[in-house]
């Protein structure tokens, strides 16, 4: 179904009846969508740990990467008409199993949308329907009008009013939201959004924000760059923000999943993992890497269970130097009778 544009300039304080009618109209013809990307790794956390070891050994960068270094900065997850990016409405698309009997909704901005390729793999495997309800380039503080001086009729708030009615109509068994912690009032906005959406689902999962490291592809262009010089580290400020996000989840009694171990191992974040550049700009996961870590994210989200399962990093392989023995093995001469 094409994105609805008929109410693009309707004031934010439209009646609830009008918004509900639009939500019903949007859901009347739900599209089935797919996301083409790279392959799913069987042991992504082990490959991440190996990439950290390669960096500590200062190995050379691979000759080719996915995506290419030139394209990586622009390689964000693009949901097309199934996202409300630069729009007030979107099509409601199922990226999971068309015959699924349970529903998971991914809500939020680009820090939620970037996990759709991974969650699509999980939803299909677990026979769930998966609906993204997302609008990129909006902080949760703009959804909820907590920013001082913000126009209450702004596009983010208007979309959020519509999104709430859509989610209510979808009756999700699980509602998942990615954190975005880079705005001034992010914590207040995130708390308000969770408190407003939590009653619409049986199970609410808050994902942590990404580590916010420098763009990997930028390092590749430096003279004499190696996997070692491009091995990034989590900053203390980002670690503190992740703790704050977890505290918000605990306070509001929703489930929490730290996604940092999908990108970093013990505070060390490789710029290339098994030939894949993990983030476009240091904060948004590339679609190829989102699919690459699908099994690990699926295990953590635990759709078919009742609680999230912490994602645990794999120990980084210890580099054991190879010693060549100078002893020449002796041979026993064979005598001919």
Backbone bond lengths (Angstrom), bond angles and torsions (degrees), N, CA, C in turn:
res aa  C-N    CA-C-N  psi(-1)  N-CA   C-N-CA  omega(-1)  CA-C   N-CA-C  phi
1 X - - - 1.446 - - 1.516 109.23 -
2 X 1.327 118.14 134.85 1.440 121.40 -178.76 1.516 110.75 -71.79
3 X 1.323 115.98 151.87 1.451 120.74 -179.36 1.513 110.51 -59.40
4 X 1.322 117.08 134.60 1.447 122.18 -179.83 1.520 110.35 -77.85
5 X 1.308 117.99 125.58 1.452 121.99 -179.05 1.528 112.11 -118.02
6 X 1.316 118.13 2.42 1.455 120.20 -172.17 1.521 112.79 -65.54
7 X 1.326 118.07 -26.54 1.456 120.78 -178.37 1.529 111.85 -110.95
8 X 1.332 116.46 29.45 1.459 120.06 -174.41 1.521 112.64 -61.05
9 X 1.334 118.08 -28.37 1.455 119.94 -177.32 1.522 112.34 -114.14
10 X 1.333 117.46 19.06 1.460 120.90 177.49 1.520 109.10 -69.84
11 X 1.327 120.04 135.52 1.471 121.46 178.94 1.518 111.21 -58.18
12 X 1.323 115.17 153.05 1.460 120.15 -177.35 1.518 111.67 -59.81
13 X 1.316 118.47 -34.06 1.453 121.02 -174.53 1.526 111.40 -89.80
14 X 1.326 116.80 38.40 1.451 121.49 173.17 1.513 108.89 -61.88
15 X 1.302 116.22 157.73 1.454 118.99 -179.36 1.512 110.66 -66.96
16 X 1.331 116.32 149.64 1.468 121.06 179.38 1.518 110.37 -60.72
17 X 1.336 116.53 -32.35 1.460 119.17 -179.72 1.513 111.33 -63.50
18 X 1.335 116.75 -39.51 1.459 119.92 179.82 1.520 110.83 -66.62
19 X 1.335 116.49 -41.62 1.459 120.10 178.78 1.522 111.47 -65.51
20 X 1.309 116.49 -40.68 1.458 120.00 179.52 1.516 110.84 -65.66
21 X 1.332 116.66 -38.75 1.467 120.08 178.09 1.519 110.44 -62.84
22 X 1.327 115.95 -40.87 1.462 119.44 178.93 1.520 110.67 -66.54
23 X 1.333 116.45 -38.98 1.470 119.59 178.70 1.515 110.42 -62.68
24 X 1.323 117.37 -42.46 1.464 120.65 179.30 1.521 110.12 -64.13
25 X 1.335 116.54 -40.51 1.461 120.67 178.73 1.517 110.72 -62.80
26 X 1.341 116.22 -41.90 1.464 120.54 -179.28 1.513 111.21 -65.33
27 X 1.324 117.13 -38.44 1.454 121.05 -177.18 1.521 112.77 -80.67
28 X 1.323 117.21 -11.50 1.455 119.79 -175.52 1.517 112.07 -61.92
29 X 1.338 116.41 -29.26 1.460 120.09 179.18 1.513 108.27 -133.09
30 X 1.309 117.18 89.65 1.454 122.41 -176.65 1.518 110.02 -84.92
31 X 1.322 115.50 129.63 1.457 120.44 -179.25 1.516 110.81 -85.34
32 X 1.318 115.96 150.52 1.464 121.41 171.87 1.518 107.34 -101.75
33 X 1.315 116.95 128.42 1.459 120.87 -174.13 1.516 110.47 -125.82
34 X 1.312 115.02 158.82 1.460 121.46 175.33 1.516 108.31 -130.63
35 X 1.307 115.75 159.87 1.465 119.69 175.97 1.516 108.15 -128.24
36 X 1.337 115.27 110.24 1.465 120.72 179.62 1.518 108.70 -81.08
37 X 1.304 117.16 129.32 1.451 120.99 -178.65 1.520 108.86 -156.00
38 X 1.316 116.28 -163.50 1.462 120.69 -178.36 1.519 110.21 -77.54
39 X 1.329 116.75 -173.15 1.442 121.33 -175.67 1.513 113.41 -82.78
40 X 1.324 114.91 163.81 1.456 122.45 178.90 1.526 108.35 -90.89
41 X 1.326 117.06 127.60 1.468 121.11 178.94 1.516 110.25 -81.95
42 X 1.324 116.44 140.88 1.462 119.97 179.46 1.528 111.36 -76.77
43 X 1.347 116.62 -31.08 1.468 120.89 180.00 1.531 109.45 -136.49
44 X 1.347 117.06 67.69 1.466 119.47 -174.43 1.524 114.03 -63.41
45 X 1.328 118.10 -33.24 1.460 119.45 -178.62 1.523 111.42 -70.62
46 X 1.337 116.46 -33.92 1.463 120.00 175.95 1.529 110.25 -67.51
47 X 1.328 116.14 -37.13 1.469 119.04 179.20 1.520 111.25 -71.67
48 X 1.332 116.49 -31.75 1.463 120.25 173.56 1.525 110.05 -64.76
49 X 1.318 117.02 -45.18 1.464 121.04 178.72 1.530 110.80 -61.38
50 X 1.322 116.58 -38.78 1.458 120.11 178.13 1.524 111.18 -65.44
51 X 1.332 116.12 -36.79 1.469 120.02 178.21 1.528 110.84 -65.12
52 X 1.340 117.44 -36.29 1.459 120.62 175.57 1.527 109.55 -64.44
53 X 1.334 116.67 -43.48 1.470 120.47 178.20 1.524 110.81 -61.98
54 X 1.326 116.97 -40.14 1.471 120.60 177.87 1.532 110.43 -62.52
55 X 1.327 115.57 -37.70 1.453 119.15 178.20 1.511 112.38 -68.26
56 X 1.317 116.43 -41.55 1.465 119.51 179.21 1.519 111.61 -66.80
57 X 1.328 115.80 -26.14 1.469 120.27 176.98 1.528 110.92 -84.83
58 X 1.334 115.66 -4.84 1.467 122.34 179.64 1.527 112.40 61.68
59 X 1.324 114.58 40.29 1.460 119.71 178.22 1.528 110.76 -65.32
60 X 1.325 117.45 155.87 1.471 119.95 176.86 1.523 111.23 -68.03
61 X 1.315 116.11 156.28 1.454 121.10 175.73 1.525 109.72 -71.06
62 X 1.320 118.12 148.47 1.468 119.35 178.56 1.528 111.26 -65.37
63 X 1.314 115.42 151.11 1.467 120.07 -178.17 1.529 111.26 -68.43
64 X 1.324 116.89 -32.22 1.460 120.86 179.20 1.527 109.09 -130.24
65 X 1.316 115.71 149.09 1.462 121.09 179.14 1.527 109.71 -136.44
66 X 1.333 114.40 163.55 1.455 121.93 173.66 1.525 107.77 -125.53
67 X 1.347 118.16 119.10 1.459 127.82 -8.68 1.524 110.86 -67.28
68 X 1.311 117.01 174.94 1.452 120.04 177.53 1.524 109.42 -67.34
69 X 1.312 115.95 156.64 1.466 120.58 179.03 1.519 110.46 -58.74
70 X 1.316 116.84 -39.10 1.467 121.07 -178.10 1.524 111.64 -65.29
71 X 1.326 117.49 -33.37 1.454 121.27 -174.58 1.526 113.51 -96.17
72 X 1.322 117.16 -14.93 1.465 121.29 -169.47 1.523 113.65 -56.67
73 X 1.326 117.83 -41.35 1.462 120.32 -177.45 1.526 112.68 -62.79
74 X 1.320 117.13 -22.86 1.464 121.22 -178.72 1.522 112.37 -102.98
75 X 1.328 117.02 1.34 1.458 119.90 -171.46 1.531 111.95 -91.74
76 X 1.328 115.08 75.20 1.462 121.41 176.81 1.528 109.40 -98.74
77 X 1.314 116.74 158.92 1.460 120.97 172.98 1.523 108.11 -63.45
78 X 1.321 116.64 125.12 1.467 122.54 -177.37 1.519 108.49 -119.54
79 X 1.319 116.38 111.12 1.462 121.45 -178.61 1.527 112.76 -94.30
80 X 1.329 116.46 2.51 1.463 119.53 176.03 1.521 112.61 57.79
81 X 1.316 115.90 -131.53 1.466 121.02 -176.36 1.530 112.40 -69.66
82 X 1.331 116.79 -10.05 1.465 120.62 179.07 1.529 111.51 -86.02
83 X 1.335 117.32 5.06 1.451 123.68 174.85 1.526 108.59 -123.34
84 X 1.333 116.35 151.85 1.466 120.99 178.50 1.530 111.35 -96.64
85 X 1.321 117.86 23.26 1.460 121.04 177.90 1.532 109.47 -56.95
86 X 1.337 115.73 125.24 1.464 123.44 -178.17 1.530 112.49 59.45
87 X 1.327 116.80 22.49 1.460 122.21 177.40 1.524 109.10 -139.80
88 X 1.317 116.49 169.66 1.459 120.97 177.12 1.523 112.45 -100.33
89 X 1.315 117.79 -12.08 1.456 122.24 -179.09 1.525 108.14 -142.38
90 X 1.317 116.60 165.14 1.460 120.70 175.29 1.512 109.07 -147.63
91 X 1.314 115.37 165.04 1.458 119.67 169.08 1.527 108.25 -69.85
92 X 1.308 116.86 152.94 1.463 121.70 176.59 1.521 106.83 -104.01
93 X 1.327 116.18 111.84 1.463 121.73 -169.17 1.522 111.02 -117.19
94 X 1.310 115.30 140.49 1.458 121.60 177.49 1.518 109.29 -96.93
95 X 1.329 116.63 114.32 1.460 122.23 177.94 1.530 111.59 -96.56
96 X 1.312 117.22 2.48 1.455 120.73 -178.12 1.504 112.44 -105.20
97 X 1.322 116.13 -143.61 1.456 122.76 -178.33 1.526 109.18 -81.51
98 X 1.336 119.18 119.53 1.469 120.75 179.92 1.526 112.73 -59.15
99 X 1.325 116.50 -26.11 1.468 120.96 -178.91 1.526 112.43 -98.96
100 X 1.317 117.16 10.01 1.459 120.51 -177.44 1.517 112.58 -61.87
101 X 1.315 115.78 146.30 1.465 120.84 -179.29 1.522 111.87 -101.39
102 X 1.339 117.29 -9.59 1.461 121.50 176.46 1.521 108.89 -123.28
103 X 1.341 115.19 159.10 1.460 120.43 -171.18 1.518 111.47 -129.45
104 X 1.334 115.55 134.53 1.454 121.51 170.65 1.528 107.20 -119.38
105 X 1.314 116.11 133.28 1.460 122.60 177.50 1.517 108.63 -111.80
106 X 1.330 116.89 131.59 1.463 122.46 173.00 1.520 106.73 -101.62
107 X 1.318 116.21 117.45 1.463 121.04 -176.15 1.525 110.23 -115.38
108 X 1.339 115.98 147.19 1.451 119.80 170.56 1.510 113.87 134.25
109 X 1.338 114.89 -146.33 1.456 121.18 -177.20 1.531 109.87 -110.11
110 X 1.325 116.94 -152.63 1.468 119.87 -176.63 1.522 112.94 -64.43
111 X 1.337 117.70 -23.36 1.465 120.44 178.84 1.524 111.73 -78.11
112 X 1.319 116.42 -6.78 1.465 122.08 168.97 1.522 109.88 -100.62
113 X 1.328 115.92 -44.78 1.467 120.93 -177.29 1.521 112.40 -60.24
114 X 1.332 117.58 -29.27 1.468 119.52 -175.70 1.527 112.56 -67.01
115 X 1.326 117.78 -16.16 1.459 120.37 179.03 1.526 112.98 -94.82
116 X 1.329 117.98 1.84 1.470 119.94 -178.95 1.531 112.37 -60.96
117 X 1.355 120.62 -43.68 1.469 118.28 177.81 1.523 113.24 -57.14
118 X 1.332 117.62 -41.31 1.468 120.90 178.80 1.517 110.98 -68.23
119 X 1.323 116.14 -44.61 1.463 119.92 -177.21 1.522 111.91 -70.19
120 X 1.330 116.90 -26.31 1.465 119.80 176.09 1.524 110.45 -64.42
121 X 1.328 116.07 -39.74 1.469 120.30 176.30 1.522 109.92 -62.03
122 X 1.340 115.98 -46.04 1.463 120.97 -178.40 1.521 111.32 -65.09
123 X 1.331 116.77 -44.60 1.468 120.39 -177.20 1.515 111.37 -63.39
124 X 1.313 117.38 -40.61 1.469 120.47 179.25 1.529 110.41 -67.50
125 X 1.330 116.39 -40.85 1.463 119.65 -179.66 1.525 111.36 -65.96
126 X 1.339 115.85 -35.38 1.464 120.25 -177.42 1.528 112.61 -94.58
127 X 1.359 115.88 1.17 1.470 122.02 178.29 1.532 112.00 61.75
128 X 1.326 114.19 48.91 1.458 122.35 175.02 1.525 109.35 -114.82
129 X 1.309 116.40 153.13 1.457 121.33 168.13 1.527 108.23 -83.64
130 X 1.332 116.18 144.19 1.462 121.54 -178.53 1.527 109.25 -129.80
131 X 1.332 116.05 117.82 1.460 121.46 -179.18 1.529 110.04 -119.38
132 X 1.346 118.64 115.87 1.462 119.59 170.00 1.531 109.17 -80.02
133 X 1.327 115.96 131.98 1.467 122.23 170.48 1.521 104.56 -122.94
134 X 1.333 115.93 90.57 1.462 120.71 -167.18 1.525 111.86 -136.18
135 X 1.310 113.88 149.89 1.469 122.27 171.33 1.520 107.27 -141.30
136 X 1.315 116.23 110.19 1.448 121.54 -177.99 1.529 111.20 -72.05
137 X 1.333 115.05 164.19 1.473 123.14 177.15 1.519 112.97 66.21
138 X 1.310 117.12 29.44 1.462 122.06 175.13 1.526 108.66 -131.57
139 X 1.320 116.96 129.48 1.455 120.18 172.41 1.516 109.79 -85.01
140 X 1.309 117.13 157.68 1.465 119.83 -179.66 1.526 111.53 -66.51
141 X 1.333 117.42 -22.03 1.461 119.09 175.80 1.528 111.76 -74.16
142 X 1.336 117.26 -23.29 1.463 118.34 175.00 1.525 111.34 -83.63
143 X 1.333 117.69 -29.62 1.468 119.84 173.40 1.525 110.52 -56.21
144 X 1.333 115.56 -40.23 1.465 121.28 -169.10 1.527 113.68 -104.17
145 X 1.331 118.03 8.06 1.471 122.25 175.36 1.528 114.16 60.12
146 X 1.327 118.33 34.69 1.460 119.26 179.63 1.525 112.10 -94.27
147 X 1.334 117.18 -3.17 1.456 121.03 178.79 1.527 108.90 -79.38
148 X 1.328 119.60 122.93 1.468 121.49 -179.08 1.534 111.45 -57.87
149 X 1.321 115.66 133.26 1.460 120.64 177.18 1.511 114.63 80.29
150 X 1.331 117.70 2.30 1.462 120.07 -179.05 1.526 110.75 -72.64
151 X 1.312 116.62 135.12 1.457 121.18 176.50 1.521 108.68 -63.87
152 X 1.339 118.66 119.98 1.474 119.91 -177.98 1.520 113.45 -64.81
153 X 1.332 117.12 -14.05 1.459 119.55 177.59 1.514 113.11 -96.37
154 X 1.352 117.19 19.53 1.460 119.81 -177.01 1.533 111.21 -65.81
155 X 1.313 116.05 159.50 1.469 121.73 -174.18 1.525 112.39 -62.23
156 X 1.337 117.50 -36.04 1.465 120.19 -177.82 1.523 111.26 -66.51
157 X 1.338 116.58 -44.36 1.460 120.40 179.98 1.525 111.44 -67.87
158 X 1.333 116.23 -39.81 1.464 120.17 179.15 1.519 110.63 -62.24
159 X 1.335 115.99 -44.10 1.469 119.41 178.21 1.522 110.73 -63.72
160 X 1.320 117.56 -40.45 1.461 121.37 -177.77 1.531 111.25 -60.86
161 X 1.325 117.68 -40.35 1.470 120.22 176.19 1.526 110.62 -58.63
162 X 1.325 115.28 -43.55 1.469 119.98 179.36 1.527 110.62 -67.05
163 X 1.336 117.13 -42.55 1.462 121.78 -176.88 1.524 111.44 -61.00
164 X 1.308 117.25 -38.01 1.465 119.50 -179.95 1.528 111.68 -62.16
165 X 1.320 117.02 -37.94 1.462 118.81 178.75 1.525 111.42 -70.94
166 X 1.326 116.78 -34.77 1.465 120.84 177.12 1.526 110.34 -64.56
167 X 1.334 116.80 -46.98 1.467 120.42 -179.77 1.519 110.64 -61.20
168 X 1.320 116.85 -40.65 1.464 120.24 179.17 1.520 111.42 -60.71
169 X 1.331 116.41 -36.19 1.465 120.04 179.76 1.523 112.19 -74.60
170 X 1.324 117.31 -26.25 1.467 120.61 -179.30 1.524 112.82 -78.86
171 X 1.326 118.17 -19.07 1.469 122.85 179.56 1.536 111.67 49.33
172 X 1.337 118.28 57.63 1.470 119.03 -175.00 1.521 113.41 -67.61
173 X 1.333 115.08 138.40 1.460 120.51 171.16 1.521 110.10 -71.28
174 X 1.336 115.18 -33.80 1.466 121.96 177.88 1.523 108.17 -133.55
175 X 1.322 116.28 133.74 1.463 122.48 174.51 1.522 107.04 -120.17
176 X 1.333 115.98 124.01 1.451 121.61 -173.83 1.525 110.12 -119.41
177 X 1.317 116.71 139.56 1.462 121.15 -178.56 1.519 109.86 -139.13
178 X 1.319 116.35 131.90 1.455 121.15 175.59 1.516 110.76 -88.38
179 X 1.315 117.30 141.40 1.467 121.23 179.80 1.526 110.68 -78.11
180 X 1.334 114.35 148.67 1.467 121.56 173.28 1.518 106.31 -136.08
181 X 1.323 116.53 109.99 1.466 121.36 -166.29 1.522 113.31 -115.67
182 X 1.323 117.11 30.08 1.457 119.41 -173.35 1.525 113.17 -108.72
183 X 1.320 118.13 6.84 1.458 120.85 178.34 1.531 109.52 -107.71
184 X 1.308 116.35 162.19 1.463 121.00 -173.78 1.525 112.95 -61.28
185 X 1.330 116.09 -42.45 1.462 120.54 -174.55 1.531 111.73 -108.99
186 X 1.329 115.62 31.47 1.461 119.63 -174.02 1.527 112.12 -60.02
187 X 1.330 117.98 -41.44 1.466 120.81 -174.86 1.527 111.15 -65.44
188 X 1.328 116.52 -43.35 1.457 120.05 178.32 1.523 110.43 -64.88
189 X 1.329 116.37 -44.33 1.465 119.96 178.95 1.514 112.29 -62.06
190 X 1.337 116.76 -42.15 1.456 120.86 -179.21 1.531 110.90 -65.24
191 X 1.312 117.05 -40.62 1.464 119.87 178.39 1.529 111.36 -63.16
192 X 1.339 116.66 -42.51 1.463 119.79 -179.26 1.519 111.56 -66.05
193 X 1.325 116.97 -43.81 1.469 120.47 -179.40 1.526 110.20 -61.88
194 X 1.321 117.34 -46.02 1.467 120.37 -179.17 1.529 110.46 -61.78
195 X 1.326 116.80 -44.72 1.463 119.50 -178.44 1.522 111.83 -64.24
196 X 1.342 117.41 -29.38 1.463 120.87 -179.98 1.530 112.68 -82.64
197 X 1.330 116.68 -30.25 1.467 119.88 -176.88 1.528 112.98 -93.81
198 X 1.288 116.97 -24.34 1.471 120.45 -177.58 1.527 113.41 -53.19
199 X 1.350 119.87 -39.85 1.470 119.25 179.76 1.526 114.17 -67.42
200 X 1.336 118.02 -10.59 1.458 121.20 -175.84 1.528 112.95 -89.93
201 X 1.321 117.56 0.73 1.462 119.89 -175.45 1.525 111.16 -143.09
202 X 1.302 116.00 160.06 1.462 121.25 175.89 1.525 111.57 -79.30
203 X 1.345 115.56 -26.50 1.467 119.96 -174.20 1.524 109.17 -148.87
204 X 1.332 117.13 119.12 1.458 122.80 -179.03 1.525 108.85 -107.69
205 X 1.352 116.06 129.74 1.461 121.04 179.57 1.526 108.78 -120.48
206 X 1.323 116.19 124.00 1.459 122.26 175.02 1.520 108.84 -101.72
207 X 1.320 116.57 122.17 1.460 121.48 175.52 1.519 109.41 -90.76
208 X 1.312 117.18 145.78 1.458 120.57 176.34 1.524 109.48 -69.89
209 X 1.314 115.54 165.95 1.455 120.64 175.89 1.526 109.08 -77.83
210 X 1.325 116.33 165.88 1.460 121.25 176.18 1.532 109.54 -74.84
211 X 1.334 118.17 164.96 1.471 120.50 -172.58 1.532 115.55 -69.91
212 X 1.334 118.27 -13.60 1.461 121.29 -180.00 1.534 111.41 56.66
213 X 1.320 115.55 63.62 1.462 121.54 175.57 1.526 108.17 -101.77
214 X 1.337 119.17 165.10 1.465 120.05 177.01 1.528 111.37 -59.29
215 X 1.316 116.04 152.30 1.463 121.47 -178.24 1.524 110.59 -57.67
216 X 1.349 117.78 122.89 1.469 120.17 -178.27 1.528 113.34 -57.65
217 X 1.337 116.97 -42.93 1.466 119.05 -174.22 1.520 111.45 -64.62
218 X 1.337 117.66 -27.38 1.455 119.81 178.26 1.512 111.94 -63.77
219 X 1.326 116.62 -36.21 1.462 120.77 179.55 1.526 111.14 -67.80
220 X 1.329 116.62 -34.23 1.459 120.75 -177.19 1.529 111.72 -59.61
221 X 1.328 116.91 -27.15 1.463 121.19 -174.74 1.525 112.77 -85.67
222 X 1.343 117.07 -6.23 1.458 119.63 178.59 1.526 110.68 -72.96
223 X 1.313 115.17 148.51 1.464 120.54 179.13 1.523 109.62 -62.91
224 X 1.326 116.29 132.49 1.466 123.49 178.06 1.532 113.26 62.23
225 X 1.324 117.14 27.98 1.466 120.29 178.55 1.527 110.41 -66.07
226 X 1.317 115.65 144.26 1.463 122.33 178.00 1.527 108.33 -135.35
227 X 1.325 116.04 175.27 1.453 118.39 174.57 1.527 110.83 -64.31
228 X 1.329 116.37 -25.16 1.454 120.17 177.42 1.519 112.79 -72.73
229 X 1.332 116.63 -47.50 1.470 119.23 -179.73 1.529 111.18 -69.22
230 X 1.323 116.94 -20.68 1.466 120.77 179.36 1.530 112.73 -100.22
231 X 1.334 116.63 11.09 1.458 120.18 175.02 1.526 108.14 -83.94
232 X 1.329 116.56 110.33 1.458 121.90 -175.14 1.532 110.95 -88.69
233 X 1.324 115.53 166.04 1.467 121.34 179.03 1.518 109.74 -129.67
234 X 1.336 115.74 141.25 1.460 119.92 174.79 1.528 109.61 -64.22
235 X 1.326 115.71 139.24 1.457 119.47 177.88 1.527 110.14 -86.48
236 X 1.329 117.68 151.99 1.466 120.46 177.40 1.527 112.46 -57.00
237 X 1.344 116.76 -34.58 1.457 119.86 179.74 1.523 111.45 -64.35
238 X 1.338 116.32 -40.90 1.461 119.50 -179.64 1.527 110.73 -69.52
239 X 1.306 117.00 -37.54 1.468 120.27 177.49 1.525 109.74 -62.40
240 X 1.340 116.92 -41.03 1.464 120.80 179.28 1.523 111.36 -64.65
241 X 1.323 116.90 -37.49 1.467 120.59 179.07 1.528 110.77 -66.67
242 X 1.334 116.75 -38.21 1.459 119.31 177.54 1.538 110.75 -62.81
243 X 1.320 116.35 -38.39 1.468 120.42 177.07 1.525 109.80 -63.09
244 X 1.328 116.78 -40.85 1.461 120.79 179.47 1.530 111.03 -64.77
245 X 1.319 116.53 -39.20 1.459 120.39 177.90 1.526 110.78 -62.14
246 X 1.321 116.16 -43.45 1.464 120.60 177.60 1.525 110.92 -61.16
247 X 1.324 116.35 -39.20 1.466 120.70 178.58 1.528 111.42 -63.85
248 X 1.332 117.19 -36.53 1.462 120.86 177.24 1.523 110.02 -63.24
249 X 1.324 116.48 -44.10 1.465 120.49 178.72 1.523 110.85 -61.34
250 X 1.320 116.98 -44.22 1.465 120.62 179.59 1.523 111.46 -63.53
251 X 1.324 116.57 -42.40 1.463 121.32 -177.91 1.525 111.44 -63.30
252 X 1.335 116.41 -38.36 1.462 121.29 -177.47 1.532 112.73 -92.67
253 X 1.321 116.38 3.18 1.463 122.50 176.84 1.531 111.91 58.28
254 X 1.341 115.35 47.36 1.464 120.47 172.20 1.525 107.71 -119.18
255 X 1.309 116.51 163.61 1.457 120.71 -178.36 1.528 110.73 -80.17
256 X 1.314 115.23 153.68 1.461 121.54 -174.46 1.526 109.36 -132.24
257 X 1.326 115.57 142.99 1.467 120.22 174.99 1.518 108.76 -138.26
258 X 1.322 116.40 118.79 1.459 122.09 177.48 1.521 108.68 -82.30
259 X 1.335 116.40 117.46 1.472 120.31 -177.69 1.534 111.68 -93.18
260 X 1.337 117.53 1.23 1.465 120.02 -179.56 1.530 112.92 -54.34
261 X 1.362 119.88 -41.04 1.467 118.99 -179.89 1.527 114.33 -64.17
262 X 1.323 117.92 -8.77 1.470 119.77 174.08 1.522 111.20 -80.21
263 X 1.340 116.89 -14.84 1.458 121.30 -174.75 1.523 113.12 -123.57
264 X 1.329 116.72 -24.58 1.459 121.05 -176.11 1.525 109.82 -136.87
265 X 1.309 115.31 150.17 1.463 121.22 177.53 1.522 107.69 -123.82
266 X 1.346 116.51 112.30 1.450 122.09 -179.98 1.534 111.13 55.08
267 X 1.337 115.60 43.99 1.456 121.09 176.38 1.507 115.46 82.32
268 X 1.320 118.12 -1.38 1.469 121.79 -179.38 1.527 109.20 -109.06
269 X 1.338 115.57 126.29 1.463 121.61 -170.63 1.530 109.96 -120.63
270 X 1.333 118.05 105.85 1.472 120.55 -179.12 1.519 112.30 -68.04
271 X 1.315 115.35 151.45 1.461 121.37 176.65 1.517 112.47 -90.31
272 X 1.318 116.51 -10.83 1.465 120.77 175.38 1.525 107.27 -148.68
273 X 1.334 115.97 134.54 1.458 122.09 -176.97 1.518 108.41 -132.74
274 X 1.316 116.30 112.99 1.462 121.52 -177.01 1.527 111.25 52.71
275 X 1.315 116.12 39.85 1.464 121.50 178.11 1.517 114.55 82.17
276 X 1.332 118.25 -0.11 1.459 121.71 -178.02 1.527 109.89 -106.19
277 X 1.318 117.20 132.55 1.460 121.83 173.02 1.531 107.00 -80.91
278 X 1.330 118.39 117.73 1.467 119.62 -169.35 1.520 115.87 -73.27
279 X 1.327 117.64 -35.36 1.464 119.47 -179.64 1.520 110.85 -128.94
280 X 1.324 114.79 149.20 1.457 119.56 -179.99 1.523 111.12 -72.82
281 X 1.331 115.60 -44.58 1.461 120.73 -172.94 1.519 112.91 -132.23
282 X 1.322 116.81 15.47 1.453 120.59 -177.80 1.514 113.90 95.16
283 X 1.348 117.00 -13.41 1.459 119.39 179.52 1.523 113.24 -130.37
284 X 1.336 117.87 -26.31 1.460 120.95 179.57 1.527 110.29 -102.94
285 X 1.324 115.92 123.12 1.461 121.08 -179.54 1.529 109.72 -69.01
286 X 1.321 115.82 137.66 1.466 119.10 176.27 1.533 109.01 -71.36
287 X 1.327 117.91 152.54 1.467 119.14 179.88 1.523 112.63 -60.64
288 X 1.331 117.27 -33.28 1.462 119.84 179.21 1.526 111.29 -65.49
289 X 1.338 115.61 -41.16 1.462 117.70 -178.56 1.521 111.42 -75.76
290 X 1.317 117.05 -31.95 1.464 120.18 176.05 1.525 110.05 -57.66
291 X 1.322 116.40 -45.29 1.463 120.55 177.40 1.531 111.26 -67.91
292 X 1.324 116.33 -38.71 1.467 122.65 -178.35 1.530 111.60 -55.66
293 X 1.329 117.49 -40.29 1.483 121.31 -175.93 1.531 111.90 -96.95
294 X 1.322 117.86 16.00 1.467 121.17 -173.51 1.526 112.89 -55.39
295 X 1.330 117.56 -43.61 1.460 119.78 -176.56 1.527 111.53 -65.56
296 X 1.328 116.69 -38.93 1.463 119.72 179.60 1.529 111.03 -68.68
297 X 1.331 116.86 -40.15 1.459 119.47 177.57 1.522 110.71 -67.65
298 X 1.325 116.37 -39.34 1.470 120.82 178.50 1.528 110.36 -60.27
299 X 1.333 116.53 -43.82 1.470 119.95 178.93 1.528 111.11 -62.12
300 X 1.335 116.14 -38.25 1.448 119.83 -179.09 1.521 113.19 -71.59
301 X 1.315 116.07 -45.10 1.468 120.84 179.61 1.520 110.29 -65.52
302 X 1.355 115.64 -40.99 1.463 121.01 176.35 1.532 111.28 56.68
303 X 1.328 115.10 59.46 1.463 121.05 -176.64 1.520 113.17 -52.91
304 X 1.302 116.40 -43.35 1.464 119.82 -175.21 1.520 113.30 -81.18
305 X 1.327 117.56 -4.01 1.457 121.23 178.47 1.516 111.54 -100.52
306 X 1.311 115.01 -163.03 1.461 120.11 -177.89 1.521 112.84 -113.16
307 X 1.348 117.25 -12.91 1.461 121.35 -178.65 1.517 110.47 -139.51
308 X 1.323 115.81 153.85 1.455 119.62 172.34 1.524 109.73 -70.49
309 X 1.329 115.66 155.33 1.461 121.59 178.50 1.530 107.74 -118.35
310 X 1.322 119.02 121.12 1.466 120.73 -177.45 1.529 111.97 -52.77
311 X 1.324 115.40 136.55 1.458 121.21 175.64 1.526 107.66 -83.27
312 X 1.305 117.13 120.54 1.467 121.94 -174.30 1.524 109.81 -109.43
313 X 1.316 115.88 126.76 1.461 120.80 -179.97 1.524 111.30 -63.36
314 X 1.314 115.23 150.10 1.458 122.27 174.93 1.525 108.11 -88.83
315 X 1.331 119.51 137.05 1.468 120.26 179.23 1.526 111.63 -56.70
316 X 1.313 114.68 139.28 1.462 120.10 178.69 1.520 108.89 -69.28
317 X 1.336 117.61 131.13 1.471 119.45 -179.64 1.523 111.79 -58.75
318 X 1.314 115.62 137.35 1.459 121.21 177.71 1.517 108.72 -82.37
319 X 1.322 115.28 128.69 1.454 119.71 -179.67 1.527 109.76 -82.46
320 X 1.324 115.88 108.87 1.468 121.02 -179.31 1.522 109.13 -96.29
321 X 1.343 117.71 119.15 1.470 118.88 179.27 1.523 111.31 -63.61
322 X 1.300 114.44 140.24 1.465 120.18 -178.58 1.527 108.50 -91.82
323 X 1.332 116.89 121.74 1.467 120.71 178.85 1.521 108.74 -104.33
324 X 1.302 114.57 137.37 1.462 120.34 179.51 1.528 108.58 -100.92
325 X 1.290 115.56 119.99 1.463 119.03 -178.33 1.526 110.31 -73.69
326 X 1.339 115.20 138.60 1.472 119.77 178.36 1.512 111.65 -84.07
327 X 1.316 117.05 -6.61 1.457 120.48 -178.15 1.527 109.93 -76.51
328 X 1.292 116.00 127.28 1.461 120.76 178.54 1.521 108.32 -92.51
329 X 1.324 117.14 123.65 1.467 118.85 -178.79 1.526 110.72 -61.11
330 X 1.294 113.73 139.69 1.467 118.55 -179.84 1.515 110.18 -87.56
331 X 1.280 115.02 152.82 1.462 120.71 177.27 1.523 108.88 -120.49
332 X 1.292 114.93 146.04 1.462 120.28 179.01 1.520 108.53 -92.30
333 X 1.324 117.33 120.76 1.463 119.29 -178.68 1.519 110.73 -64.34
334 X 1.303 113.97 144.76 1.447 120.24 178.32 1.524 108.06 -100.98
335 X 1.307 114.27 126.30 1.470 118.15 179.43 1.519 109.25 -94.83
336 X 1.289 114.06 141.21 1.455 119.19 178.56 1.516 108.46 -95.90
337 X 1.276 116.64 122.48 1.478 118.48 -179.15 1.517 111.81 -65.19
